[in-house]
Amino acid sequence: MSLNKLFLFFALLIFSLTNSAWAQLVGHNNNLELSRIDSKNIQCVLSVNLLQLLHQVLSPQSSYADFLQSIAELSDADMDKALDKLTKALTAKSFLTLPEGAQLSFKLWQLPSKQLIRDAIKVSLVMVHMPPNAASHIDPMLVQARFTGKLPISRVQLQLHPALLPVFVSNKDDKFWLTREIPMAILDIN
C-alpha cells in the first residue's frame, strides 16, 4: 500500500470515528461582517454556533452534552442571566483599538430570541446522541453588536474574544481570518 493510500485510509478512519457532538462544533465557520453605519458607528454581524459559544464561555469544563442538558433546564430569567454573562465576557475581550490608543467595545447586543435558542438546544440534544456517521450540525445563528466612538472611526486594530476564533472577517473588500495564532488585525473601516 502506497504512503498516500495509507494516509487516506487513516484520515477516513479518524473522520469516521468522530462523534456527532464534534460535528456540531465544526459544521460551519464563524463569520463576522463589519459595516459602517455612520462615521462614529460600526455594525457587527456575527454568524456563530451560539450554543457552542455559550459552552466555551460559560462552562468549558463540562462536556458539550452535559452543558446542553443543563442549559435546556434553565428558566427564562436564568437564560437571560446566561446570555448576559456571554455578552459581558465577549465585550470584555472584543474591541477595536483606535490609532490614539482608545478602545471601543461591543455595545447594543442583539441576540436571537430565547425561543429560537431553546429550539436549537432541543435539536442539538437529539444530535449529540446520533450515530457518529450522521455528521450533522445546527445552522449558525446571527448575533449583532455595535462599536460606537466619540470621534469618527477609520483605521482600527480588531481583536476578538478567543471563543470566537477562528473567525472569517469581512469589511467590504477586506477579507481575512482571525485565529488563535493571529488574534488581531489592522483594517480600514470603509
Summary of the structure (lengths in Angstrom):
residues: 190
radius of gyration: 18.9
end to end distance: 54.2
largest distance: 65.2
contacts: 558
relative contact order: 0.21
helix: 41%
strand: 29%
